[in-house]
């Protein structure tokens, strides 16, 4: 997939930057079946791969929209990736970065 920047939103949350999937990502990917996310403590770099998603329409790697260190991973994703299919504000978030 191209245009990675269109597939993520960022939001300041408690002194961290939270990264999540946009509606455009949902439309392009379809239903998310699996995601491989970085772990807490991992360094992420802008324009470098940080996320792999398997979905009904595509299997894709995505580049990170920002630089930093992962401080949290959405706990809802530990056993079940269906939270990434939600368009409800604040649910389909991936990681927090400092």
Buried (B, 14 or more C-beta within 10 A) or exposed (E): BEEBBEBBBBEEEEEBBBBBBBEBBBEBBEEBBEBEBBEEEBEBEEEEBBBEBBBEEEEBEBBBBBEBBBBBBBEBBEEEBEBBBBEEEEBBBBBBBE
